[in-house]
Amino acid sequence: MSSSEIANPLSPFNGPRRWKKYVFEFVLLFLAVFFGFLADNLREEYFERQQANELAKSFYEELKNDSVTVVTKVAGRIKKEQAIEYMVRFFKDSALTSTSKDLSINFLWATTVRTPVIFTPRTVVLEQLKSSGTLRYFKSRELQKLVGDLSVAIDYLMERQALEASVYHEYIEPIMINHMDYDFQYELLSNGIFDRMAEYEDSDEYIPFHLSQPEKINRLDITNALGYYHTNNLKSTRMISFNTYMDVNAAILLALRKEYSLK
């Protein structure tokens, strides 16, 4: 082999070729890293959009169901408030031995009925949003703020209802225990409770009712207890806590419909 055929590493013809090779390899490596990074970002954005859509749908259904439930609970509260108002008027100036169908129904609603007025919001998706950090999938600042407002509204609502429960057990339940006509209650509710009460209220059926131990009734004590339970608990909770919850609920439903085209 002649010396002319042996490549000279110091030849000027080899330097540029090697440099171009390095540049080409660097560009390939850079493009591989760049497109890999871009693909990861796109996959993450796609995943977050999918997660946001799924969470939005679930959250929407949760709130929509509660928006229906809370309306029935507010109606129950108004009915209970009206029953208490009836009983306050009765205990102020009526004969305690008198009887009527209206008296029996209103006494039941005022002193016994609680389930139709208690509202427990569904919070499965809300708790998931708060505890897992997935709230960040909602890009709307308005929606993120409203979720925080909802959490505060629910906490206050539950706190108010816990207060109502303590007042009921201390002041109202003794009225029911001491003065309920349990023969009437047993006959009325032997085949059901709330549906049976509604059926009885809307029918011509009459079951005799008399207040138990009327001689032990202290009119002032009972009207004060009923009035306190009515105004400082049931009514104020409905007008403040329930209305706040319903306003936030409606605002989030509107925001979700707008952001995710839900119906």
VOLOVEX-687281 format. One line per 2 residues: for each residue x, y, z of N, C-alpha, C, O. Coordinates in steps of 0.05 Angstrom, whole numbers, plus 5000, padded with zeros to 4 digits. Layout:
# residues N
X,Y,Z,X,Y,Z,X,Y,Z,X,Y,Z | ... .
***
This chain:
# residues 263
5018,4976,5000,5000,5000,5000,5018,5024,5000,5037,5026,5016 | 5012,5043,4982,5029,5067,4981,5022,5086,5003,5000,5085,5014 .
5041,5102,5008,5037,5122,5030,5015,5142,5023,5003,5154,5041 | 5010,5145,4997,4989,5164,4989,4961,5154,4995,4942,5169,4997 .
4959,5127,4999,4933,5115,5005,4926,5115,5035,4903,5110,5043 | 4947,5121,5051,4942,5121,5080,4932,5149,5088,4944,5169,5082 .
4908,5149,5102,4896,5175,5109,4914,5189,5129,4924,5177,5148 | 4916,5213,5126,4931,5230,5144,4912,5244,5163,4895,5260,5155 .
4913,5237,5190,4894,5249,5209,4897,5279,5211,4879,5292,5220 | 4919,5289,5203,4923,5318,5204,4915,5332,5178,4918,5356,5175 .
4905,5315,5160,4898,5327,5134,4875,5347,5137,4856,5341,5152 | 4876,5370,5125,4854,5390,5127,4828,5379,5115,4807,5391,5120 .
4830,5357,5099,4805,5347,5087,4789,5330,5107,4764,5328,5105 | 4803,5319,5127,4789,5303,5147,4775,5321,5169,4754,5313,5179 .
4787,5343,5176,4776,5360,5198,4747,5370,5193,4731,5365,5211 | 4740,5382,5172,4713,5391,5167,4693,5369,5166,4670,5371,5176 .
4702,5346,5154,4683,5323,5153,4676,5313,5181,4653,5308,5187 | 4696,5311,5198,4692,5302,5226,4675,5323,5241,4657,5315,5256 .
4679,5348,5237,4664,5369,5250,4634,5368,5242,4616,5371,5258 | 4630,5363,5216,4602,5361,5206,4588,5337,5219,4564,5338,5225 .
4604,5315,5222,4592,5292,5234,4583,5297,5263,4561,5289,5271 | 4601,5311,5278,4594,5317,5306,4569,5335,5308,4552,5331,5324 .
4569,5355,5290,4546,5373,5289,4520,5358,5283,4499,5362,5296 | 4522,5341,5263,4498,5325,5255,4488,5307,5279,4465,5306,5284 .
4507,5294,5292,4500,5277,5315,4488,5294,5338,4469,5285,5351 | 4499,5317,5342,4489,5335,5363,4460,5344,5357,4443,5344,5374 .
4456,5351,5332,4429,5360,5323,4409,5337,5327,4387,5341,5337 | 4417,5313,5319,4400,5290,5323,4393,5285,5352,4370,5280,5360 .
4414,5286,5369,4410,5282,5397,4392,5304,5409,4374,5298,5425 | 4397,5329,5401,4380,5351,5410,4351,5348,5402,4333,5352,5418 .
4347,5340,5376,4320,5337,5367,4306,5314,5381,4282,5315,5387 | 4321,5292,5387,4309,5270,5401,4300,5278,5429,4278,5271,5438 .
4318,5292,5443,4311,5302,5470,4287,5321,5469,4269,5320,5486 | 4288,5340,5450,4268,5360,5448,4240,5348,5442,4220,5354,5455 .
4240,5330,5422,4214,5318,5415,4204,5299,5436,4180,5296,5440 | 4223,5286,5450,4215,5270,5473,4202,5286,5495,4182,5279,5506 .
4215,5309,5501,4204,5327,5521,4177,5338,5512,4158,5340,5528 | 4175,5345,5486,4150,5356,5475,4128,5334,5477,4105,5340,5483 .
4135,5310,5470,4116,5288,5471,4106,5283,5499,4082,5279,5504 | 4124,5284,5519,4116,5281,5547,4097,5303,5555,4077,5298,5569 .
4103,5328,5547,4086,5350,5554,4058,5347,5542,4038,5352,5554 | 4058,5339,5516,4032,5335,5503,4016,5312,5516,3992,5315,5520 .
4030,5290,5523,4016,5268,5537,4005,5278,5564,3983,5271,5571 | 4021,5293,5579,4012,5303,5605,3988,5322,5602,3969,5321,5617 .
3990,5340,5581,3967,5359,5577,3942,5343,5569,3920,5350,5578 | 3945,5323,5552,3923,5307,5543,3911,5293,5567,3886,5292,5571 .
3928,5281,5584,3918,5267,5608,3904,5286,5626,3882,5279,5637 | 3915,5310,5630,3902,5329,5648,3875,5338,5637,3856,5342,5652 .
3874,5342,5611,3848,5350,5599,3827,5328,5602,3804,5333,5609 | 3836,5303,5598,3817,5280,5602,3808,5278,5631,3784,5274,5636 .
3827,5281,5649,3820,5280,5677,3802,5303,5685,3782,5299,5700 | 3807,5326,5675,3790,5350,5681,3762,5345,5670,3743,5352,5684 .
3759,5334,5646,3733,5328,5635,3718,5308,5652,3694,5311,5657 | 3732,5287,5660,3719,5266,5676,3711,5277,5704,3689,5272,5713 .
3729,5292,5716,3723,5304,5742,3700,5324,5740,3682,5324,5757 | 3700,5339,5719,3679,5359,5715,3652,5346,5712,3632,5355,5724 .
3651,5324,5697,3625,5310,5694,3615,5298,5720,3592,5301,5728 | 3634,5286,5735,3626,5274,5761,3618,5295,5781,3598,5293,5795 .
3633,5317,5782,3628,5339,5800,3601,5352,5793,3585,5359,5811 | 3596,5355,5767,3571,5367,5758,3547,5350,5767,3527,5360,5776 .
3549,5323,5763,3527,5306,5771,3523,5307,5801,3500,5307,5810 | 3544,5307,5816,3542,5308,5845,3528,5334,5854,3510,5332,5871 .
3536,5356,5843,3523,5382,5850,3495,5384,5840,3477,5395,5853 | 3490,5374,5816,3463,5375,5804,3443,5359,5821,3421,5369,5826 .
3452,5335,5830,3434,5319,5847,3429,5334,5873,3406,5334,5883 | 3449,5346,5885,3446,5361,5910,3429,5385,5906,3414,5393,5924 .
3430,5398,5883,3414,5422,5878,3384,5415,5878,3368,5432,5886 | 3377,5390,5871,3349,5381,5872,3342,5374,5901,3321,5382,5911 .
3360,5360,5914,3355,5351,5942,3351,5375,5960,3333,5375,5977 | 3368,5395,5958,3368,5417,5976,3342,5433,5974,3332,5444,5994 .
3330,5434,5950,3304,5447,5947,3282,5433,5964,3266,5447,5976 | 3283,5407,5963,3263,5392,5979,3268,5396,6009,3249,5397,6025 .
3293,5398,6017,3299,5403,6045,3290,5431,6054,3281,5434,6077 | 3294,5450,6037,3284,5477,6043,3254,5477,6046,3243,5490,6064 .
3240,5463,6029,3211,5461,6031,3203,5448,6057,3184,5457,6070 | 3218,5427,6065,3212,5414,6091,3217,5433,6114,3202,5433,6134 .
3238,5449,6112,3244,5468,6134,3221,5489,6136,3213,5496,6158 | 3212,5499,6114,3190,5519,6114,3165,5507,6127,3152,5519,6143 .
3160,5482,6120,3136,5468,6131,3140,5465,6162,3121,5468,6177 | 3164,5458,6170,3169,5454,6199,3167,5481,6213,3156,5483,6235 .
3178,5502,6201,3176,5529,6213,3147,5537,6216,3139,5548,6237 | 3131,5532,6196,3102,5539,6198,3088,5523,6219,3070,5533,6233 .
3096,5497,6222,3084,5481,6243,3091,5492,6271,3074,5492,6289 | 3116,5501,6274,3124,5512,6300,3109,5538,6305,3100,5543,6328 .
3105,5554,6285,3090,5579,6288,3061,5573,6297,3050,5586,6314 | 3049,5552,6285,3023,5543,6293,3022,5535,6323,3005,5543,6338 .
3042,5519,6331,3043,5510,6359,3048,5532,6378,3038,5532,6401 | 3064,5552,6371,3069,5575,6388,3043,5590,6393,3036,5597,6416 .
3027,5594,6372,3001,5607,6375,2983,5590,6392,2968,5601,6409 | 2983,5564,6388,2966,5546,6403,2973,5548,6433,2955,5551,6450 .
2998,5545,6440,3006,5545,6468,3002,5571,6482,3001,5573,6506 | 3000,5592,6466,2996,5619,6478,2967,5623,6487,2963,5634,6509 .
2948,5614,6471,2921,5622,6478,2899,5601,6473,2875,5608,6475 | 2906,5576,6468,2885,5556,6463,2882,5538,6487,2900,5536,6504 .
2859,5526,6489,2854,5507,6511,2871,5482,6506,2870,5470,6484 | 2887,5474,6526,2906,5453,6522,2893,5425,6519,2905,5406,6511 .
2867,5424,6526,2853,5399,6523,2838,5397,6497,2826,5377,6491 | 2839,5418,6481,2825,5418,6455,2840,5399,6436,2863,5392,6441 .
2826,5392,6415,2838,5373,6396,2829,5379,6368,2807,5390,6363 | 2846,5372,6348,2839,5376,6320,2860,5361,6303,2881,5355,6313 .
2853,5357,6279,2872,5344,6261,2896,5362,6255,2918,5353,6254 | 2890,5388,6252,2912,5408,6248,2931,5407,6272,2956,5409,6268 .
2921,5405,6296,2938,5405,6320,2956,5380,6319,2980,5383,6324 | 2945,5357,6312,2962,5333,6312,2984,5334,6291,3006,5327,6296 .
2977,5344,6267,2997,5345,6245,3018,5366,6252,3042,5360,6248 | 3011,5389,6262,3031,5409,6268,3048,5402,6292,3071,5409,6293 .
3036,5388,6312,3052,5380,6334,3074,5359,6325,3097,5361,6334 | 3065,5341,6308,3085,5322,6297,3108,5336,6282,3131,5331,6287 .
3100,5354,6264,3121,5368,6249,3138,5386,6266,3162,5388,6262 | 3127,5399,6286,3142,5417,6303,3161,5403,6321,3183,5412,6326 .
3153,5380,6332,3169,5368,6354,3182,5341,6347,3200,5332,6361 | 3173,5329,6325,3183,5302,6319,3199,5301,6292,3221,5290,6292 .
3188,5312,6271,3200,5309,6245,3226,5323,6243,3229,5347,6249 | 3247,5308,6234,3273,5320,6230,3286,5312,6203,3299,5329,6190 .
3282,5287,6194,3295,5278,6170,3289,5296,6145,3308,5302,6130 | 3265,5305,6141,3260,5322,6118,3273,5349,6118,3272,5364,6098 .
3286,5357,6141,3298,5383,6142,3329,5381,6143,3342,5402,6142 | 3339,5357,6146,3369,5354,6148,3380,5349,6120,3372,5331,6106 .
3400,5365,6113,3413,5363,6087,3443,5356,6091,3458,5370,6105 | 3451,5334,6078,3479,5326,6079,3490,5326,6050,3484,5307,6035 .
3504,5346,6042,3514,5348,6015,3532,5325,6008,3547,5315,6025 | 3531,5316,5983,3550,5296,5973,3577,5310,5969,3579,5331,5957 .
3599,5298,5979,3625,5311,5977,3647,5292,5967,3670,5297,5971 | 3639,5270,5953,3659,5251,5944,3679,5264,5924,3703,5262,5928 .
3668,5277,5904,3686,5290,5884,3700,5314,5896,3723,5319,5890 | 3685,5329,5912,3697,5352,5925,3722,5344,5942,3742,5357,5940 .
3719,5323,5957,3741,5314,5974,3764,5304,5957,3787,5307,5964 | 3758,5291,5935,3778,5282,5916,3794,5306,5905,3818,5305,5903 .
3780,5326,5897,3793,5350,5887,3811,5363,5907,3833,5373,5901 | 3802,5363,5932,3818,5376,5953,3842,5360,5962,3863,5371,5967 .
3838,5333,5965,3859,5317,5977,3880,5307,5957,3903,5303,5965 | 3872,5304,5932,3891,5292,5913,3906,5313,5896,3924,5306,5881 .
3898,5338,5899,3912,5358,5883,3901,5361,5855,3912,5377,5839 | 3880,5346,5848,3869,5347,5821,3853,5372,5815,3845,5377,5792 .
3849,5389,5835,3836,5415,5830,3852,5431,5810,3841,5448,5796 | 3878,5426,5808,3895,5441,5789,3888,5435,5760,3895,5450,5742 .
3874,5412,5755,3865,5406,5728,3844,5426,5718,3841,5429,5694 | 3830,5438,5737,3811,5459,5729,3827,5485,5725,3837,5497,5744 .
3830,5493,5700,3847,5516,5694,3833,5543,5700,3847,5564,5702 | 3807,5543,5702,3792,5567,5707,3797,5577,5736,3791,5562,5755 .
3807,5601,5738,3811,5613,5765,3784,5616,5779,3782,5612,5804 | 3763,5623,5764,3737,5626,5776,3727,5600,5788,3716,5600,5810 .
3731,5578,5773,3722,5552,5782,3737,5543,5807,3726,5532,5826 | 3763,5548,5807,3779,5541,5831,3770,5556,5855,3768,5545,5877 .
3764,5582,5852,3754,5598,5874,3727,5588,5884,3722,5586,5908 | 3710,5581,5866,3683,5572,5873,3684,5545,5888,3668,5540,5906 .
3703,5528,5881,3706,5503,5895,3714,5508,5924,3704,5495,5943 | 3731,5528,5929,3738,5536,5956,3714,5547,5971,3710,5541,5994 .
3698,5563,5957,3674,5575,5969,3654,5553,5977,3641,5555,5997 | 3653,5532,5960,3634,5510,5965,3643,5495,5991,3626,5489,6007 .
3668,5491,5993,3679,5477,6017,3672,5492,6042,3664,5481,6062 | 3676,5519,6041,3669,5536,6065,3639,5535,6070,3631,5533,6093 .
3623,5537,6049,3594,5537,6053,3584,5511,6065,3566,5511,6082 | 3595,5489,6056,3587,5463,6067,3595,5460,6097,3579,5451,6113 .
3619,5469,6103,3628,5468,6131,3610,5484,6149,3602,5475,6171 | 3602,5508,6140,3584,5525,6156,3557,5513,6159,3544,5513,6180 .
3547,5501,6136,3521,5489,6136,3520,5466,6156,3500,5463,6171 | 3540,5449,6156,3541,5426,6174,3544,5435,6203,3532,5423,6221 .
3559,5456,6208,3562,5467,6235,3535,5477,6245,3528,5473,6268 | 3520,5491,6228,3494,5502,6236,3475,5479,6242,3459,5481,6262 .
3475,5458,6226,3457,5436,6231,3464,5420,6256,3447,5409,6269 | 3490,5419,6262,3498,5407,6288,3488,5423,6311,3479,5411,6331 .
3488,5449,6309,3477,5467,6330,3447,5462,6333,3437,5459,6355 | 3433,5460,6310,3404,5455,6311,3399,5428,6325,3380,5427,6341 .
3415,5408,6320,3410,5382,6332,3413,5383,6362,3398,5371,6377 | 3433,5398,6372,3437,5400,6401,3414,5415,6414,3406,5408,6435 .
3404,5436,6401,3381,5452,6411,3356,5434,6411,3341,5434,6431 | 3353,5419,6390,3329,5401,6388,3329,5381,6411,3309,5378,6425 .
3352,5368,6416,3353,5347,6436,3350,5359,6464,3339,5346,6482 | 3359,5383,6468,3358,5395,6495,3330,5407,6501,3321,5405,6524 .
3318,5420,6481,3294,5436,6487,3268,5425,6474,3247,5427,6486 | 3270,5414,6450,3246,5406,6435,3239,5377,6440,3215,5371,6443 .
3258,5360,6441,3252,5332,6445,3238,5327,6472,3220,5310,6472 | 3244,5341,6494,3229,5337,6518,3199,5344,6515,3182,5331,6528 .
3193,5364,6498,3165,5371,6493,3151,5347,6480,3129,5340,6488 | 3164,5335,6460,3153,5312,6447,3150,5289,6466,3129,5276,6466 .
3170,5283,6482,3169,5260,6500,3147,5263,6521,3133,5244,6526 | 3144,5287,6531,3125,5291,6553,3096,5296,6544,3078,5290,6559 .
3092,5305,6520,3065,5313,6512,3055,5300,6487,3033,5307,6478 | 3070,5282,6474,3060,5268,6451,3038,5248,6459,3039,5235,6479 .
3018,5246,6442,2997,5226,6444,3007,5201,6430,3005,5199,6406 | 3019,5182,6445,3032,5160,6432,3012,5139,6421,3020,5123,6404 .
2988,5139,6431,2967,5122,6418,2962,5133,6390,2960,5117,6371 | 2960,5158,6387,2956,5171,6361,2980,5164,6343,2977,5156,6320 .
3004,5168,6353,3028,5164,6337,3031,5135,6328,3038,5129,6305 | 3025,5117,6346,3027,5089,6339,3007,5081,6317,3014,5067,6298 .
2982,5091,6319,2962,5084,6299,2969,5097,6272,2966,5085,6251 | 2979,5122,6273,2985,5136,6248,3009,5124,6234,3008,5120,6209 .
3029,5117,6248,3055,5109,6236,3060,5079,6236,3083,5070,6232 | 3039,5064,6240,3043,5035,6241,3050,5023,6214,3062,5001,6213 .
3043,5037,6192,3049,5026,6165,3066,5045,6148,3063,5046,6124 | 3083,5060,6161,3100,5079,6146,3104,5104,6162,3092,5108,6183 .
3120,5122,6151,3125,5147,6166,3118,5171,6149,3096,5181,6151 | 3136,5180,6132,3132,5206,6118,3111,5204,6097,3094,5222,6094 .
3111,5182,6081,3090,5178,6061,3062,5176,6075,3042,5186,6066 | 3063,5162,6098,3038,5158,6113,3028,5184,6124,3004,5190,6124 .
3046,5201,6134,3039,5227,6144,3027,5244,6122,3006,5258,6127 | 3039,5244,6099,3029,5260,6076,3001,5250,6068,2983,5266,6061 .
2998,5224,6067,2972,5212,6060,2951,5220,6080,2928,5227,6073 | 2957,5218,6106,2938,5226,6127,2931,5255,6125,2907,5263,6127 .
2951,5272,6120,2946,5301,6119,2928,5308,6096,2912,5327,6098 | 2930,5294,6074,2914,5301,6050,2887,5286,6048,2872,5290,6029 .
2881,5270,6069,2856,5254,6068,2836,5265,6088,2841,5284,6103 | 2813,5253,6087,2791,5260,6106,2793,5242,6131,2777,5245,6149 .
2812,5225,6132,2816,5207,6155,2822,5224,6181,2835,5244,6180 | 2811,5214,6203,2816,5229,6228,2822,5208,6250,2807,5189,6254 .
2845,5213,6263,2853,5196,6286,2853,5215,6310,2866,5236,6310 | 2839,5208,6331,2838,5225,6355,2866,5231,6366,2883,5214,6367 .
2869,5256,6375,2895,5265,6385,2890,5283,6409,2874,5302,6407 | 2904,5278,6431,2903,5296,6454,2931,5299,6466,2946,5279,6468 .
2938,5323,6473,2964,5327,6486,2965,5311,6512,2947,5312,6528 | 2988,5298,6516,2992,5283,6541,3000,5302,6563,3015,5321,6558 .
2991,5297,6587,2997,5312,6611,2994,5343,6607,3013,5358,6612 | 2971,5352,6599,2967,5380,6594,2971,5397,6620,2978,5420,6618 .
2966,5384,6642,2969,5399,6668,2998,5406,6674,3003,5423,6690 | 3017,5393,6661,3045,5398,6666,3057,5417,6645,3081,5423,6646 .
3040,5427,6628,3051,5445,6607,3055,5473,6618,3037,5485,6629 | 3079,5483,6615,3085,5511,6622,3085,5527,6595,3104,5524,6579 .
3065,5542,6591,3061,5556,6566,3085,5573,6558,3094,5573,6535 | 3095,5589,6577,3117,5607,6571,3142,5592,6564,3156,5599,6545 .
3148,5571,6580,3173,5556,6574,3172,5543,6547,3191,5543,6532 | 3148,5531,6540,3146,5517,6514,3147,5537,6491,3160,5532,6471 .
3133,5559,6493,3133,5579,6471,3161,5591,6468,3169,5597,6445 | 3175,5595,6490,3203,5606,6488,3221,5585,6474,3237,5593,6457 .
3219,5560,6482,3236,5540,6470,3230,5536,6440,3248,5535,6424 | 3204,5535,6433,3197,5533,6405,3205,5557,6389,3215,5555,6366 .
3202,5581,6401,3210,5605,6387,3239,5607,6381,3248,5615,6360 | 3255,5599,6402,3284,5599,6398,3293,5579,6377,3309,5585,6360 .
3282,5555,6378,3288,5535,6358,3280,5544,6330,3295,5539,6310 | 3257,5557,6328,3247,5566,6302,3264,5588,6290,3274,5585,6268 .
3268,5610,6305,3281,5634,6293,3311,5633,6294,3325,5640,6274 | 3322,5625,6317,3351,5625,6320,3365,5601,6308,3389,5600,6306 .
3349,5581,6300,3361,5557,6289,3351,5551,6261,3365,5556,6241 | 3327,5540,6259,3316,5531,6234,3315,5554,6213,3326,5551,6191 .
3303,5576,6220,3298,5597,6200,3325,5611,6192,3330,5615,6169 | 3341,5617,6212,3366,5631,6206,3385,5613,6190,3399,5622,6172 .
3385,5587,6196,3402,5568,6180,3392,5567,6152,3408,5566,6133 | 3366,5566,6148,3354,5565,6121,3361,5590,6106,3369,5589,6082 .
3358,5613,6118,3361,5639,6104,3390,5646,6099,3396,5661,6080 | 3408,5636,6115,3437,5643,6112,3452,5619,6100,3462,5620,6078 .
3454,5598,6116,3471,5576,6108,3461,5561,6083,3476,5556,6064 | 3435,5555,6082,3424,5541,6059,3425,5559,6034,3432,5549,6013 .
3418,5584,6037,3418,5602,6014,3447,5606,6003,3451,5607,5979 | 3466,5608,6021,3494,5610,6012,3503,5586,5997,3515,5588,5976 .
3496,5562,6008,3503,5537,5994,3490,5536,5966,3503,5530,5947 | 3464,5543,5965,3450,5541,5939,3462,5561,5919,3463,5555,5895 .
3470,5584,5928,3482,5604,5910,3508,5594,5899,3513,5596,5875 | 3525,5583,5916,3551,5573,5907,3547,5548,5889,3561,5546,5868 .
3529,5531,5896,3523,5507,5880,3514,5516,5852,3524,5505,5832 | 3496,5535,5850,3487,5545,5824,3509,5558,5808,3511,5554,5783 .
3527,5572,5821,3549,5586,5807,3568,5565,5796,3578,5569,5774 | 3574,5544,5811,3593,5523,5801,3580,5508,5778,3593,5502,5758 .
3554,5501,5780,3541,5488,5757,3542,5505,5732,3547,5494,5710 | 3538,5531,5735,3540,5549,5712,3568,5550,5701,3572,5549,5676 .
3588,5551,5718,3616,5552,5709,3624,5526,5695,3638,5526,5675 | 3615,5503,5706,3621,5477,5693,3608,5475,5666,3620,5464,5647 .
3583,5484,5664,3570,5483,5638,3585,5500,5617,3589,5493,5594 | 3594,5524,5626,3608,5542,5609,3635,5531,5601,3643,5533,5577 .
3650,5519,5620,3678,5511,5615,3679,5484,5600,3697,5480,5584 | 3659,5466,5606,3661,5439,5595,3637,5431,5578,3633,5407,5572 .
3621,5450,5571,3598,5445,5553,3579,5423,5563,3571,5406,5548 | 3574,5424,5589,3556,5404,5602,3527,5414,5602,3522,5438,5599 .
3509,5395,5604,3481,5402,5604,3467,5389,5628,3443,5392,5632 .
***
